[in-house]
Amino acid sequence: MTIETDNVGSLNELRTIGHAHEKVILNLLRQHQQLSQTDLCKMTALNSSTISYAVGRLREKGLISESPGESKKRGVKPTIITLNPSGLYIIGAEINPSYILMGLFNFNGQLIDSTKTEILTVNNKPEVVIDELVKMLTGLTSRYGILTEKLLGIGITLSGSISSEGVVNLASPLGWKNVPLKAKIKDRVPVPGYVYSTRVRLLAEVDLTARGHSRNILYLNVANGVGSSVIIDGTLACGSTGRASEIGHIVITPDGLPCGCGNKGCLETLISGPAISKRIKADIAAGVETSLSQQLNGEDLPEEIIKKWGQSIRSGDAYSLDLREMVALNLSRVAGIAINCYDPDLILLAGYVTQACNGYLIEQIQETMGTDVYDNASRQICIIPAQAGQEAPMRGVAIAVLQNALRV
């Protein structure tokens, strides 16, 4: 049994209102974990008969669980309502330039299991990637005996410019342009499919980070690309075309290296994992003195090179420290611009590049705020490392699918 999503316009008014009540209840249960019908009446301002009817519908659909509660008062004990974890399931998948990571999530948004497939940069054409997605989805659902009708949908996330119709207009790390990914997925997968940019990773951080309940968050991610996500007044900002907060494509050096977006000298060409890795390899080939020359081989992926760069930083390698300074200088300047624009009270640093030198980057952003941020003395901004790690995009896109289904 599935939840009605955004096609409720064709339903009659009474039924539409009924589904809206169900979604409101499910959203409240996601937020508070467990509630009684009395709690729901107070929170929604709906009468008890309306709540009872909606709860009954959810019970019939198998989307909630009920258990006896406790009460110090005499009389009937309240019934405690929670989401049924096995009521529905969600698939979340990240398409990365070097791998696909897919997870199976229950109705509570908890990860049940995940699977990862390496993909070669020379063979990451959309058709090949979609074939892998279908195989991975089939494998996960078969492993747990989950039927198609139990799947709320599959969410796919990747770094790039994604239209509201699910067209990948540009994904420079993958080399994709104008790929109708949602339409292609629809032809291959018998469940609703959704395509999002990797800004949904911030939804995972809000779920997992202790300070994630802040209503104004700036999320800076430096990995295979450079990006940011912003929550303003509790809402994830997407912009009129879904391209909000593309800080990786702020031009830093107009005559710099070509970027996959078509411009030159973008921040991404300077401090992304592939950009730093390429620079390290070129400098070593040119004879620069660094301990990294003894650690690298031609097979190393950017993630592996950056990890070794981080180790060299900690050992005091002069070349690695100079490179860290370049990354910190450019990231902190752009962070200052973003702070002026979005006014966050929490900044999360994410991505395998920031992990290599998190503490130093935090210090440099704080120092830059003193000179580059308007009225900095009046701000109270906490800067901490992100917590969701490599699973953030996969977790975030699963949450996005659930939020979409429960949108009233």
C-alpha positions in Angstrom: 0.0 0.0 0.0 1.4 3.4 -0.9 0.8 6.9 0.2 -0.8 9.3 -2.3 1.8 11.9 -3.3 1.4 15.0 -5.4 -1.3 13.7 -7.7 -4.1 14.4 -5.2 -5.5 17.1 -7.4 -7.7 14.6 -9.2 -9.2 13.3 -5.9 -12.4 14.8 -4.5 -12.1 17.4 -1.8 -13.1 15.1 1.1 -10.6 12.5 0.2 -7.9 15.1 -0.4 -8.4 16.5 3.1 -8.4 12.9 4.5 -5.0 12.2 2.9 -3.7 15.6 4.2 -4.7 14.6 7.7 -2.8 11.3 7.4 0.3 13.1 6.1 0.2 15.6 9.0 0.0 12.7 11.5 2.9 10.8 9.8 5.0 14.0 9.9 4.3 14.5 13.6 5.2 10.9 14.3 8.5 11.4 12.4 9.3 14.4 14.5 8.2 13.2 17.9 8.7 9.4 17.5 5.6 8.5 19.6 2.3 10.2 20.4 -1.2 9.4 21.7 -4.4 10.4 19.9 -4.9 13.1 22.6 -1.4 14.5 21.7 -2.4 14.5 18.0 -5.6 16.4 18.7 -3.8 19.1 20.6 -1.0 19.5 18.0 -3.3 19.6 15.0 -6.4 21.3 16.5 -8.5 18.6 14.9 -11.4 16.9 16.8 -11.0 13.4 18.2 -13.3 11.8 15.6 -11.3 13.2 12.7 -8.0 12.0 14.3 -9.6 8.6 15.0 -10.6 8.2 11.4 -7.2 9.2 10.1 -5.4 6.9 12.5 -7.7 4.1 11.5 -6.8 4.6 7.8 -3.1 4.6 8.7 -3.6 1.4 10.7 -5.3 -0.3 7.8 -2.4 0.7 5.5 0.1 -0.8 8.0 1.9 2.5 8.4 1.6 2.8 12.1 2.1 0.6 15.2 0.1 1.0 18.4 0.9 -0.1 22.0 -0.6 0.5 25.5 0.8 3.5 27.2 1.2 4.4 30.9 -0.9 6.8 32.9 -1.0 7.9 36.5 -4.6 8.7 36.2 -7.4 6.1 36.7 -9.3 4.9 33.7 -8.4 3.8 30.2 -4.7 4.0 29.5 -3.7 5.9 26.3 -2.7 4.1 23.2 0.8 5.1 22.0 1.2 5.5 18.2 4.5 5.2 16.4 5.5 4.7 12.8 5.7 1.1 11.6 9.3 0.8 10.4 8.3 -2.0 8.0 5.3 -0.1 6.7 7.2 1.2 3.6 10.7 1.2 2.4 12.9 3.7 0.5 15.9 3.4 -1.7 18.5 6.1 -1.6 21.4 6.1 -4.1 24.4 8.4 -4.8 26.1 8.4 -8.2 29.7 9.4 -7.6 32.3 9.7 -10.3 34.0 6.6 -9.0 31.2 4.6 -7.4 27.5 4.1 -6.7 26.4 3.8 -3.1 22.9 2.6 -2.5 21.0 2.1 0.8 17.7 0.5 1.8 15.9 2.5 4.5 12.8 1.7 6.5 9.8 4.0 7.1 11.6 5.6 10.1 14.5 6.6 7.8 16.8 4.1 9.4 19.5 2.4 7.2 18.8 -1.3 6.9 21.6 -2.2 4.5 23.8 -0.7 1.8 25.7 -1.8 -1.2 28.5 -0.2 -3.2 29.7 -0.7 -6.7 32.9 0.8 -8.1 32.5 2.4 -11.6 35.3 3.4 -13.9 35.5 7.0 -15.1 36.0 5.8 -18.7 32.8 3.8 -18.4 30.3 6.0 -16.5 27.9 6.6 -19.3 24.3 7.0 -18.1 23.1 3.7 -19.6 25.9 1.8 -17.8 25.2 3.6 -14.5 21.5 2.9 -14.8 22.1 -0.8 -15.4 24.1 -0.9 -12.2 21.4 1.0 -10.3 18.8 -1.6 -11.4 21.1 -4.5 -10.4 21.8 -3.0 -7.0 18.1 -2.2 -6.3 17.1 -5.7 -7.3 19.8 -7.2 -5.1 18.8 -5.2 -2.0 15.1 -5.7 -2.2 15.5 -9.5 -3.0 17.8 -9.9 -0.1 15.1 -8.8 2.3 12.1 -10.0 0.4 10.6 -6.6 -0.1 7.9 -6.4 -2.7 7.6 -3.5 -5.2 4.4 -2.2 -3.6 6.3 -1.8 -0.3 8.7 0.7 -1.9 7.8 4.3 -1.5 10.4 5.3 -4.2 14.0 5.5 -5.2 15.9 8.8 -4.7 19.1 9.4 -6.8 21.5 12.2 -6.0 24.6 13.4 -7.9 26.7 16.5 -8.0 25.5 18.9 -10.7 22.7 21.0 -12.1 19.4 19.1 -11.9 16.1 20.5 -13.3 12.8 20.1 -11.5 11.9 17.4 -14.2 14.9 15.3 -13.2 17.1 16.2 -16.1 20.8 16.4 -15.4 21.6 19.6 -17.2 25.2 19.4 -16.2 27.2 17.1 -14.0 30.8 18.1 -14.6 32.5 15.5 -12.4 30.7 12.8 -14.4 30.9 14.5 -17.7 27.1 14.4 -18.2 25.1 17.0 -20.1 21.3 17.1 -20.7 20.7 13.5 -19.4 16.9 12.9 -18.7 17.8 10.7 -15.8 14.4 10.6 -14.2 12.7 9.5 -17.4 15.4 6.9 -18.0 14.9 5.5 -14.5 11.1 5.4 -15.0 11.5 3.1 -18.0 13.6 0.7 -15.9 12.3 0.8 -12.3 8.7 0.0 -11.3 8.6 2.5 -8.5 8.5 6.3 -8.4 12.0 7.8 -9.0 13.3 11.2 -7.9 16.6 13.0 -8.9 18.2 15.5 -6.6 21.5 17.4 -6.5 23.8 16.5 -3.6 22.5 19.4 -1.6 20.1 16.9 0.0 23.1 15.7 2.0 22.3 18.5 4.4 19.1 16.7 5.3 21.2 13.8 6.6 23.3 16.2 8.7 20.1 17.8 10.3 19.1 14.2 11.3 22.4 13.2 12.7 24.2 16.3 14.0 23.6 17.4 17.6 23.3 21.1 16.5 21.3 20.1 13.5 18.1 21.7 14.9 19.5 25.1 14.0 17.3 26.9 11.6 20.1 28.6 9.7 22.9 26.3 8.5 25.6 26.7 5.9 27.0 23.4 4.7 30.4 23.4 2.9 31.4 20.3 1.1 34.8 19.8 -0.5 35.3 16.4 -2.2 35.1 15.5 -5.9 33.5 18.8 -6.4 33.0 21.9 -4.2 29.5 22.8 -3.1 27.3 24.1 -0.4 23.8 23.8 0.9 21.9 26.2 2.9 19.0 26.0 5.3 17.4 29.4 5.9 14.7 29.7 8.6 14.3 26.0 8.7 13.9 25.5 4.9 16.4 24.0 2.5 17.1 26.7 -0.1 17.0 25.5 -3.7 16.5 28.7 -5.7 14.3 29.4 -8.7 16.0 26.8 -10.9 17.5 24.5 -8.2 21.0 25.9 -8.5 21.2 27.9 -5.3 24.5 28.1 -3.4 26.8 26.8 -6.2 29.9 28.2 -4.5 32.2 25.8 -6.3 31.6 27.8 -9.5 32.5 31.2 -8.1 35.4 32.3 -10.4 38.5 32.9 -8.3 41.1 33.2 -11.1 39.5 34.4 -14.4 42.5 33.2 -16.4 42.7 29.9 -14.5 42.2 26.3 -15.4 39.1 25.2 -17.4 36.2 24.0 -15.2 33.8 21.3 -16.2 31.0 23.9 -16.1 32.6 25.7 -19.0 34.1 28.6 -17.2 37.7 29.1 -16.1 39.3 29.5 -12.7 36.3 28.3 -10.6 36.9 27.4 -6.9 36.4 23.8 -7.9 39.5 23.9 -10.2 41.6 24.9 -7.2 40.5 23.0 -4.1 38.4 20.0 -5.1 39.9 16.5 -4.5 40.7 15.8 -8.1 42.2 19.3 -8.6 44.5 19.0 -5.6 45.4 15.4 -6.6 46.3 16.5 -10.1 48.4 19.4 -8.8 50.3 17.0 -6.4 51.1 14.6 -9.2 52.2 17.4 -11.5 54.4 19.0 -8.8 56.0 15.6 -8.0 56.7 15.0 -11.7 58.3 18.4 -11.8 60.7 17.5 -9.0 59.2 19.2 -5.9 60.5 17.9 -2.6 57.8 16.2 -0.6 57.3 13.1 1.4 54.3 12.4 -0.8 56.6 11.4 -3.7 57.4 8.2 -1.7 53.7 7.4 -0.9 51.8 7.7 -4.1 51.5 5.5 -7.1 49.8 5.9 -10.5 46.8 4.0 -9.4 45.8 6.2 -6.5 42.3 7.7 -6.7 41.8 11.3 -5.5 40.3 10.1 -2.1 43.4 8.1 -1.5 45.8 10.8 -2.5 44.0 13.4 -0.3 44.2 10.9 2.7 48.0 10.6 2.2 48.2 14.4 1.9 46.5 14.7 5.3 49.0 12.3 6.8 51.9 14.4 5.3 50.4 17.5 6.8 50.4 15.9 10.2 54.0 14.8 9.8 55.0 18.4 9.0 55.8 18.1 5.3 56.5 21.6 4.1 55.0 21.1 0.6 51.8 19.6 2.1 51.5 22.5 4.6 51.8 25.1 1.7 49.1 23.3 -0.2 46.9 23.3 2.9 47.4 27.1 3.1 46.2 27.5 -0.4 43.1 25.5 0.3 42.3 27.3 3.5 42.8 30.7 2.0 40.4 30.1 -0.9 37.8 28.2 1.1 37.8 30.8 3.9 37.3 33.7 1.5 34.3 32.0 -0.1 33.0 31.0 3.3 33.1 34.7 4.3 31.1 35.6 1.2 28.5 32.9 2.0 28.2 34.1 5.6 27.4 37.6 4.4 24.8 36.2 2.0 23.1 33.6 4.2 23.7 34.7 7.8 24.0 31.2 9.3 24.5 30.3 13.0 26.0 26.9 12.2 28.6 25.9 9.6 29.2 22.3 8.8 32.5 21.3 7.0 32.2 18.1 5.0 34.0 16.1 2.4 37.2 14.2 2.2 39.3 17.3 1.5 38.2 19.1 4.7 38.7 15.9 6.7 42.4 16.1 5.8 42.8 19.4 7.7 39.5 20.1 9.5 40.9 21.9 12.5 43.1 24.3 10.5 40.2 25.1 8.1 37.9 26.0 11.0 40.6 28.3 12.5 41.2 30.0 9.2 37.4 30.6 8.5 37.1 32.0 12.0 40.1 34.3 11.4 38.7 35.4 8.0 35.3 36.2 9.5 37.0 38.9 11.6 38.1 40.8 8.4 35.6 39.7 5.7 32.3 39.4 7.4 30.0 42.3 7.9 29.3 43.1 11.6 31.0 39.9 12.7 31.0 40.9 16.3 27.2 40.6 16.4 27.2 37.0 15.1 27.5 33.8 17.0 28.5 31.1 14.5 29.5 27.6 15.5 31.8 25.8 13.0 32.0 22.0 13.3 32.9 19.0 11.1 29.9 17.2 9.5 28.9 13.9 11.0 27.2 11.9 8.3 30.4 11.1 6.3 30.4 9.3 3.0 26.8 8.1 3.5 25.4 11.7 3.7 24.1 12.0 0.1 22.6 8.5 0.2 20.9 9.2 3.6 19.8 12.7 2.5 18.2 11.7 -0.7 16.2 9.0 1.1 14.9 11.6 3.5 14.1 13.9 0.5 11.9 11.1 -1.0 10.1 10.6 2.3 9.6 14.3 2.8 8.2 14.6 -0.8 5.7 11.8 -0.2 4.5 13.3 3.1 4.3 16.9 1.8 0.8 18.3 2.5 
